[in-house]
Amino acid sequence: SQSTVVFSKGELKTECVGDIPVVWQAGTNAFQRAKLDHISGTFDHFSGKLTARTWDQSTVTLKLKNTGENRTTIWIQFGVKGDLKASESLYKLMQEELLVLNAPAATPKDLPR
């Protein structure tokens, strides 16, 4: 099911499939793939926050909030005013990471004989 994406007050807001640790990992991987620097942050089972810096030292923020069983709402913001294109690009990277992280693990019966 496709989640609604809203861009308001400089933040891109949407919902991801996955609990906070999974979405956190997807965010961390996406930050690294986007070549962001000084990545840091914390999370628990209810919420989390990741920050990083762009090449021109703008702050990038990813906030996470648990919104139900296997659902996490995220907010992405680039700089003070926000940047829709940059936020969408980071969200796309996160979606790619979530596909990998949420993929069912291969069980022995699934492996070729």
N, C-alpha and C positions, 0 to 999 in steps of 0.2 A: 504494500500500500504506500502510495506516494504521500509524503508529508508536505504540509504547506510551508513555504519559505516566505518570511516577512523581513523586509529591510526597513527599519525604523530607528531614528535617532542615531544613525551611524552603525547600528548593529544588525547583523544577519541573524535571525532567530528561526530555528526549525527543530524537528524532533528526529532522533536517530533510534534505530533498533539496536538494543544492547544495553547492558547495565553500565553503571559509571566506570568500573575498571576497564571494560572493553572499549567504551567510547573514549576514555582517557588515553588508552594505548593507541587507538586510531588517530587521536589528535596529536599525540607525541610523534608518531610516525609521519603524519602529514606535515607537521612543523619541520621535521628533519628533511623531508623530501622537498619542501618549499625553500630550503636553504636558509631558514631563520636561525638566528644566533641567540645565545644566552637563554635557552629554553629552561624554564623552571616552573614549579607549582606544586600543589598538593590536592589530594582528594580523599573523600571517605565514601560511605555507601549512599550518602544523601546529596552531596554536591562536590564540585571541584573547580579548580581554576588553573589554567596554564597561561604563562606569559612568555613572550619572546621579543626579539628585536629584528627589524628589517635591515637591509644594507644601509639605509639612510638613518638608522637609529630610531625609527618610529616604533612604538609599542604595539604588539599584536596580543590580543587577549581572547582566550577561549574559556567561557564559563559553562559549567555543566550542572544540571539539576535533575535528580531522579523524578520521573513523572509517572511511574507505574511499573508494572511487571515487564522487565526487559525493554523499557523505554527511557530515554534520556533526552531532555530538552537542552539544546546548545545555543549559545550566543557567541558570535565571532565579530570582533571589531579590530580594524586596522587604524592606528593613529587616534587622534582626538575626535575628528569629524567622521571617521569611517570611510571605507572604500568598498563599494558594492562588488566591483570586478575582482578585487583581491580576495574578498570574503568568499565569493562564489568559487573561485579557484581553489581556495583552501578547503572549502566544504566538499568539492568534487574529489580532492585527494582523500579526505576523510571517508567519503562513501566507498572509494576503492579499497581503503584499508579495512573498513568494516565488512566488506564482502569476504575478504580473506579471513579476518578474525572470527566472523560469525559462521563460516563454513563448517559443516559437521566434520569432526575428525574422522579419518579413515579408521574403521575397525578391522580387526584381522580377517573377518569374513568378506570384507570389501576388497581385500588385496588379491591380485591374481595368483592363481595356484600354480 
